[in-house]
Structure formats: C-alpha cells, structure tokens
Amino acid sequence: MKLELTGETRTHDPTIVKENGVYYRFQTGEGLPIHKSADLRHWEKCSSVFTATPDWTSRAIPGSSLHFWAPEIVKRNGEWRVYYSVSTFGSQKSAIGLAVTPTLNPESPDYCWKDLGSVLQSDETCRYNAIDPCVVCENGEDYLLFGSFWGGLFLTKLTTQGFVAKDSEVKNVATRQLAKDNAIEGGFLLHKGDFWYLFASFDFCCRGTASTYKIVYGRSKSLSGDFVDKSGKPMTQGGGTLLRDGSSFSRWAGTGHNSVLEDDGKYYLVYHAYDREKNGESHLQIEEFTFDSDGWIVF
C-alpha cells in the first residue's frame, strides 16, 4: 500500500525515524532539513541540523557548502547520531560527517546538535567514494555501509563512539563495475529473520523526469555477504532484484535512494521520485511492504 502524503513532501534521499510518537524525516538539503509528522502522512518542516557550515567540511572538501547529502539517523547510547555526506557533484573527494543531539524535538530544552567532525574521507587514490552512509548493528557492534559509483558499496566497522574503527577492513559488498559508469549508490541494510537485505539504487538521479534511478535489492545470511538477488546473481557482479523504477507508476519517474522504516511490526519503503505532473519535482514516497513465504519482498 502506497501512503497518500500531504504537506511538505519535496525531498531527496529521505530517511525516517520515530521518537515519542512523532516521525522525523531527514533528507538532502541546506543544513540537512528536518520534517515531522504525527501520522506518517502529513509533513511539516520543523528544524535543521546545521545553521552554519562546520569548520572542517570546506577545508576537507573544497567547493562543498552547507548543502549536505543523504543523511542517516540512528540512536545509540542515549543520543541521536546523524551521519551526512559532504562532497561536490561527480567528485570522489568526499567525506562522511557525524553530528549528535540528545533529542529530535526542537521544542525541548535539550535539543542541540553538536558536530563531531569527519568519520571517513575519500579521494582519487581510494577504491571507494565516502558518501551515502547507512549504519546497522550486529551482535552489539555498529557497521557503516557507504559508497557510490567508482568501486560501489562498502562495509566497515565503527567504534562505540560512531567513528570508523582503526585498521577496520573495508569490504566491497555490491558493485556494477562491468556496467557503464558503475552507477550504483544509496545503499541501505535491513535485518529480518535469517537474512540481511541490501538495497541499492542503480543508474541516475537528479535529472527530473529524465532520471533513470531504480531500487534493487539482494539478501545474505551474513552481514558481510555475499548478497545475491532472486535469480542467484551476486550483487558484487551487478546483481539486484528490481523493486521500483520509472515504470512502476504512471506519475512517478526515477524512484530511488531508499531507506526502510520499521514501525509497529510494519515495514515501509521510503524513497524519492520525480513527479511527471509537477515539472519533475522530487517528492517523498512511502510504501508498505511485506515478505512472501520464501522471504522475498512483496508489495
């Protein structure tokens, strides 16, 4: 079931969490905009993570600005941690930053974002691009999924403070190196039952209704892989079972960069798509899904 949404739904790279009965949406944009909803359907702008550019970002990534990309939000050790991407379009010189707050409620006296600096950086000498973070926990330890184009998606371990562990292995878990441009990014991991599910976006965003973004996924019984699609093709060899693309809906093009919200036993695919009825504006999509008897996703 696809939810009918109202209010402030323009978005790129959305992810949603819940605190004290209120849903909060984080997304790409100036200062990392934050929107809230009481029912997951009607959305309004309520705050942003940053009002000024952290000192380190422009030094580490020349040409970058307050317009940060593709945030990830998780709660750890009593604080909310937002991971965010710092880069310029089409560049491998990138970084993932980290900021924290005790609460997401901007009306709380405890509400205050503190930037903790860089978690991971990349340049042309790396086999990866340090953007598009996703954080998951296994056996009490956090792992960072990240990457875009170039080498594809990678996985590495984090410390309890939320930074990349020293000398941690960086493992490639998905790539399309055999395809033109290795167009894969926007990774997300979900654990359910016996499987870890790895989601990714293939092809190109940010071109309005000409965007070719599409959501694919595979699964593995191990967090570190190997992830395979429904046909058995490894995601390290370009595999990925198609979930949504521009042919999924008559109105929406370029469906991509998803996250997953687990809420009261239900699973929601959260992503953006370009509106063919509104000159290619990018808007929020929330779609409930379930799993079939073999553990594959169905709508």
Salt bridges, closest charged atoms under 4 A:
ASP13 OD1 - HIS257 ND1 3.16
ASP13 OD1 - HIS272 ND1 3.72
GLU79 OE2 - ARG81 NE 3.08
GLU141 OE1 - LYS157 NZ 3.46
ASP142 OD2 - ARG76 NE 2.73
ASP203 OD1 - ARG176 NH1 3.01
ASP203 OD2 - LYS214 NZ 2.43
ASP263 OD1 - LYS18 NZ 3.13
ASP264 OD2 - LYS18 NZ 3.80
ASP275 OD2 - ARG251 NH2 2.73
GLU277 OE1 - ARG251 NE 3.52
GLU281 OE2 - ARG10 NH1 3.57
GLU281 OE1 - HIS283 NE2 2.84
GLU287 OE2 - ARG244 NH2 2.56
